Amino acid sequence: MTQDLIIKKIANYAKQKLSGEGSGHDFWHVYRVWQMALYLAKKEKTNLFIVQLAALLHDIADWKFNDNDKAGSILSEKLLKELKVDQKIIDQVCHIIDEVSFKGAGVKNKIKSIEGMIVQDADRLDALGAIGIARAFAYGGYKQREMYNPDKKYTLHKTFASYKKDQGTSINHFYEKLLLLKDLMNTKTAKKIAQHRHKIMEQYLSEFYQEWEGKK
């Protein structure tokens, strides 16, 4: 089976499994990450097959919706083995899936490969800008969290366990994760894109607070 056919089969699987999901982690999130990862990969010397597989599978069983933190890599390994993908490639893809997510402000990034860095950048870029704002509130609504509560302060989580248990507001999520991402990008191209998207989020928050206090 050719690499192109394998990519097509994985893309179709992701679309069937994630279409209609309402928390902002649907197939179109995966599609955007896939396309952004390809764009970033063209600026680097990298393995496009690994980049595409990891991008398409990175949220196939996200830890936020599963009891097992490794549910995504377990399912991905099973799928890739069925498609006769080389085990070394499977191992690299699964490592990216396990480590791609933001896990708290104080948690060290374990991504080492350029392929992993690219997929991580693409995923994080989709958490920024206009789409990032929309996804933040979609996820907050899905989790039945308050949009904003000035009496609830945000927390910069030092551990993954603490981050997973967080029940803060959607606005707090901007400070606990989203506004930190600009300085956590791996590639030069992603850093440049993140600058613009970061500014959009800062402008949005400024407008939000003014409207909250009835000043606009």
Sequence and secondary structure as in RCSB ss.txt:
>XXXX:A:sequence
MTQDLIIKKIANYAKQKLSGEGSGHDFWHVYRVWQMALYLAKKEKTNLFIVQLAALLHDIADWKFNDNDKAGSIL
SEKLLKELKVDQKIIDQVCHIIDEVSFKGAGVKNKIKSIEGMIVQDADRLDALGAIGIARAFAYGGYKQREMYNP
DKKYTLHKTFASYKKDQGTSINHFYEKLLLLKDLMNTKTAKKIAQHRHKIMEQYLSEFYQEWEGKK
>XXXX:A:secstr
  HHHHHHHHHHHHHHHHTT SSS SHHHHHHHHHHHHHHHTTS   HHHHHHHHHHTTTT GGG SSTTHHHHH
HHHHHHHTT  HHHHHHHHHHHHH S   TTS     SHHHHHHHHHHHHTTSHHHHHHHHHHHHHHTT  S  T
TS     SSHHHHHH    HHHHHHHTGGGGGGG  SHHHHHHHHHHHHHHHHHHHHHHHHHTT  
